[in-house]
Amino acid sequence: TAFNAGRHVSVSARCGSIPGSQDWHEVLSPMSGAHGTATAVADCPPGSTLTSCYCFSPSHSCDGALANGNTCTAFNKESGQGVHAQAICGTMPFQITVTATTATTSTTSTSTGTSTTRTSTSETSTTSTTSTTTTTRDPMRHGSVPLHNVGLALVPQAGACAEGYHFEDGARFGSFGPCTGTAVEDHCVLPPPQAKELCDSTVECEGVGEPADPSTWGHSGLQELGRYPLRAASTWRTCVKERWTKVAHCQGDSAGA
C-alpha cells in the first residue's frame, strides 16, 4: 500500500513463493521518539526469519532502515516526528517443527506349569511414544529450498539474495577497493542497505558477501562489496550480481552488447 501525502503516488509489489514456508506476518514496532537519533525496533519471533525491513512514518520522518539478523531497526530523521520499524517474517522450511511418532515394542512372558506339563504363553504390548523435534538444517547446504530473491535485501549468510543476484555458498570475491564510508581500510565494508545500494548502482561491483562471524572486522552486521575472481572461502557466503544486471547499467549503443 502506498500513501498519498498531497501528490500522486504509485506502488509496486515484488512477489514470489518459497515452497514449504509458512506463517508469514508483519511485525510493526511502537512509534519511536521524536528526537533526531531516535530508533524503532521490530524483532521477528524465534523460529522465524526476517526477510524484509522497512521504515514507516505517517509524518514522513524516515531516515532509513537496517536489517541485522532477525532485527529490523528504523531511524527517525533530524527534526522528525517518530517512525515505526516494519519487519516481514516467515517460517522457512528448515525451521518448521516436525512431530514424529515412534513405536516401541516390549514383550512380557508368563509361565504356568504342573507336575507333568509346562505351558508358556507370551503377551506382546505396543506402546507409542510421541517425540517432537525441530529441524535446523541449513537450506543451502542440505538441498532444501534456497531463499533466493526474498524481499529487497541481500542477506548472504541466510542464503537470501534479492532479484538480480544469485547465491554462492563458500565463496568470497576479491577486494572491490576502498569506498566512501567503509569500516575497513582498503576494502568496501558497509551496512547492508548502503552495500546493496552502492553495488546496484556501480558496474564494477560484482556482488556482496558476508562472513559467518559477524565481528570479522570488529563491527557486526557489515557486508563487503567485491569483484572477480570469486574464490573458495568456507565461512563466507556471497550474493553474486547477475550479468544482465550489469548490462542494464550501460547506456547508448553498448546497452545491447
C-alpha positions as CSV (number, residue, x, y, z in Angstrom):
1,T,0.0,0.0,0.0
2,A,1.3,3.5,-0.9
3,F,0.0,6.6,0.9
4,N,-0.6,9.9,-0.8
5,A,0.6,13.0,1.0
6,G,-0.7,15.6,-1.4
7,R,1.0,14.3,-4.6
8,H,0.3,11.4,-7.0
9,V,1.8,8.2,-5.8
10,S,2.2,4.7,-7.3
11,V,3.0,1.4,-5.7
12,S,4.8,-1.7,-7.0
13,A,4.9,-5.1,-5.4
14,R,7.6,-7.8,-5.8
15,C,6.0,-11.3,-5.3
16,G,7.4,-14.8,-5.1
17,S,6.9,-18.1,-3.3
18,I,9.1,-20.3,-1.1
19,P,7.6,-23.8,-1.1
20,G,7.3,-25.2,2.4
21,S,7.4,-21.8,4.1
22,Q,4.5,-20.7,6.3
23,D,3.3,-18.2,8.9
24,W,4.2,-15.1,7.0
25,H,3.3,-12.0,9.0
26,E,4.3,-8.4,9.7
27,V,5.7,-7.1,13.0
28,L,5.2,-3.4,13.4
29,S,7.1,-1.7,16.3
30,P,5.7,1.0,18.5
31,M,6.4,4.6,17.4
32,S,9.9,5.8,18.2
33,G,10.7,9.1,20.0
34,A,10.8,12.4,18.1
35,H,14.4,13.3,18.7
36,G,17.0,13.2,15.9
37,T,18.7,9.9,17.0
38,A,15.5,8.0,17.8
39,T,15.1,4.5,16.6
40,A,12.3,1.9,16.5
41,V,13.0,-1.8,16.6
42,A,10.9,-4.8,15.4
43,D,12.0,-8.3,16.0
44,C,10.9,-11.5,14.2
45,P,9.8,-14.1,16.8
46,P,12.1,-17.2,17.5
47,G,11.8,-19.8,14.8
48,S,11.1,-17.3,12.0
49,T,13.3,-15.4,9.6
50,L,13.4,-11.7,8.8
51,T,13.1,-11.3,5.0
52,S,12.3,-7.5,4.7
53,C,12.8,-4.5,6.8
54,Y,11.2,-1.1,6.3
55,C,10.8,2.3,8.0
56,F,7.2,3.6,8.1
57,S,6.2,7.1,9.3
58,P,2.8,8.9,8.8
59,S,4.8,12.1,9.3
60,H,7.4,11.3,6.6
61,S,10.1,11.2,9.2
62,C,12.0,8.1,8.0
63,D,15.8,8.2,7.6
64,G,16.2,4.6,6.5
65,A,16.0,1.1,8.0
66,L,18.6,-1.5,8.8
67,A,18.2,-5.3,9.0
68,N,20.6,-7.2,11.2
69,G,19.9,-10.9,11.9
70,N,16.2,-11.1,12.8
71,T,16.0,-7.4,14.0
72,C,14.7,-4.5,11.9
73,T,15.7,-1.0,13.0
74,A,14.1,2.2,11.6
75,F,15.7,5.6,12.0
76,N,14.0,8.9,12.7
77,K,15.4,11.8,10.7
78,E,16.6,15.1,12.3
79,S,13.5,17.1,13.5
80,G,11.3,14.0,12.6
81,Q,8.2,13.2,14.5
82,G,8.8,9.5,15.0
83,V,8.9,6.3,13.0
84,H,7.9,2.6,13.1
85,A,10.1,-0.4,12.1
86,Q,8.2,-2.8,9.9
87,A,9.5,-6.4,9.7
88,I,8.3,-9.1,7.4
89,C,8.8,-12.5,9.0
90,G,8.2,-16.1,7.9
91,T,9.0,-19.6,9.0
92,M,11.3,-21.2,6.5
93,P,11.3,-25.0,5.5
94,F,14.4,-25.7,7.6
95,Q,12.7,-24.1,10.7
96,I,9.4,-26.0,10.7
97,T,8.7,-28.2,13.7
98,V,8.2,-31.8,12.8
99,T,6.3,-34.2,15.0
100,A,7.3,-37.9,14.7
101,T,5.7,-41.0,16.4
102,T,7.9,-43.8,17.4
103,A,6.5,-47.3,18.3
104,T,8.3,-49.2,21.0
105,T,7.5,-53.0,21.4
106,S,8.1,-54.8,24.7
107,T,7.4,-58.5,25.4
108,T,6.3,-60.0,28.7
109,S,6.5,-63.7,29.3
110,T,4.5,-65.7,31.8
111,S,4.8,-69.4,32.6
112,T,2.3,-71.8,34.1
113,G,3.0,-75.5,34.9
114,T,2.0,-78.7,36.6
115,S,4.0,-81.8,37.7
116,T,3.6,-83.4,34.3
117,T,3.2,-80.5,31.8
118,R,4.6,-77.0,31.4
119,T,2.9,-74.4,29.2
120,S,4.4,-71.0,28.3
121,T,2.5,-68.0,26.9
122,S,3.7,-64.7,25.7
123,E,1.9,-61.4,25.7
124,T,3.1,-58.6,23.4
125,S,2.2,-55.0,24.0
126,T,3.0,-52.0,21.9
127,T,3.5,-48.5,23.4
128,S,3.5,-45.4,21.2
129,T,5.7,-42.6,22.3
130,T,5.4,-39.2,20.6
131,S,8.5,-37.0,20.4
132,T,8.7,-33.5,18.9
133,T,11.9,-32.3,17.2
134,T,12.7,-29.1,15.4
135,T,14.8,-29.4,12.3
136,T,17.7,-26.9,12.0
137,R,19.0,-27.8,8.6
138,D,20.8,-25.2,6.7
139,P,18.7,-25.0,3.4
140,M,21.7,-24.0,1.3
141,R,23.9,-26.9,2.5
142,H,21.3,-29.7,2.6
143,G,19.3,-29.2,-0.6
144,S,16.2,-27.6,0.9
145,V,14.5,-24.6,-0.8
146,P,17.0,-21.7,-1.3
147,L,16.0,-18.3,-0.1
148,H,16.8,-16.6,-3.4
149,N,15.1,-13.3,-4.3
150,V,13.4,-12.8,-0.9
151,G,12.3,-9.2,-0.4
152,L,14.7,-6.4,-1.4
153,A,17.6,-7.2,0.9
154,L,20.9,-9.0,0.4
155,V,21.5,-11.4,3.4
156,P,24.1,-13.9,2.1
157,Q,24.5,-15.7,5.4
158,A,20.8,-16.5,5.4
159,G,21.0,-17.6,1.7
160,A,18.8,-14.6,0.8
161,C,19.7,-12.7,-2.4
162,A,17.4,-10.1,-3.9
163,E,16.3,-10.1,-7.6
164,G,19.3,-9.5,-9.9
165,Y,21.6,-11.6,-7.7
166,H,22.2,-15.3,-7.2
167,F,23.6,-17.1,-4.1
168,E,27.1,-18.7,-3.8
169,D,28.0,-20.7,-0.7
170,G,31.6,-20.9,0.5
171,A,32.8,-18.2,-1.8
172,R,34.3,-14.7,-1.4
173,F,35.1,-12.1,-4.1
174,G,38.4,-10.3,-4.4
175,S,38.6,-6.7,-3.0
176,F,36.4,-4.1,-4.5
177,G,38.8,-1.5,-3.2
178,P,38.0,1.4,-0.8
179,C,34.8,3.3,-0.8
180,T,33.2,6.2,1.0
181,G,32.1,5.3,4.5
182,T,33.9,2.0,4.6
183,A,34.6,0.5,8.0
184,V,37.8,-1.3,6.9
185,E,40.7,0.4,5.2
186,D,41.4,-0.7,1.6
187,H,38.1,-2.6,1.4
188,C,34.5,-1.5,0.9
189,V,32.7,-2.7,4.0
190,L,29.3,-1.1,4.7
191,P,26.0,-1.7,6.5
192,P,23.6,-3.8,4.4
193,P,21.4,-1.1,2.9
194,Q,24.3,1.0,1.8
195,A,26.2,-2.1,0.5
196,K,23.3,-3.1,-1.8
197,E,22.6,0.5,-2.9
198,L,26.2,1.0,-4.0
199,C,26.5,-2.4,-5.7
200,D,23.3,-1.9,-7.6
201,S,24.5,1.5,-8.9
202,T,28.1,0.6,-9.6
203,V,29.0,-1.5,-12.7
204,E,32.4,-2.5,-11.1
205,C,30.7,-4.2,-8.2
206,E,30.3,-8.0,-8.9
207,G,28.4,-8.8,-5.6
208,V,28.1,-8.5,-1.9
209,G,29.5,-11.0,0.7
210,E,29.2,-11.8,4.4
211,P,31.5,-13.9,6.7
212,A,30.0,-16.3,9.2
213,D,31.5,-14.4,12.1
214,P,29.7,-11.0,12.2
215,S,32.6,-9.5,14.1
216,T,35.2,-10.3,11.5
217,W,36.0,-6.6,11.0
218,G,35.4,-5.6,14.6
219,H,31.9,-4.5,13.7
220,S,28.8,-6.6,13.5
221,G,26.3,-6.7,10.7
222,L,28.5,-5.4,7.9
223,Q,28.9,-6.6,4.3
224,E,31.7,-6.4,1.8
225,L,31.5,-5.4,-1.9
226,G,33.6,-7.4,-4.2
227,R,35.0,-8.0,-7.7
228,Y,36.1,-11.1,-9.5
229,P,37.8,-13.5,-9.1
230,L,35.4,-15.4,-6.8
231,R,37.5,-17.7,-4.6
232,A,36.6,-20.6,-2.2
233,A,36.2,-19.4,1.4
234,S,34.3,-21.9,3.6
235,T,33.0,-19.4,6.1
236,W,31.8,-16.9,3.5
237,R,28.5,-16.6,1.6
238,T,28.0,-14.2,-1.3
239,C,25.2,-12.7,-3.4
240,V,26.6,-12.5,-7.0
241,K,25.3,-9.9,-9.3
242,E,23.7,-11.4,-12.4
243,R,25.4,-10.5,-15.7
244,W,22.2,-8.9,-17.1
245,T,22.0,-6.6,-14.2
246,K,25.4,-5.2,-15.1
247,V,24.5,-4.8,-18.7
248,A,21.4,-2.9,-17.7
249,H,23.6,-0.2,-16.2
250,C,25.2,0.5,-19.7
251,Q,23.9,3.3,-21.8
252,G,23.7,4.1,-25.5
253,D,24.8,1.6,-28.1
254,S,26.5,-0.5,-25.5
255,A,23.3,-1.4,-23.8
256,G,22.6,-4.3,-26.1
257,A,26.1,-5.6,-26.0
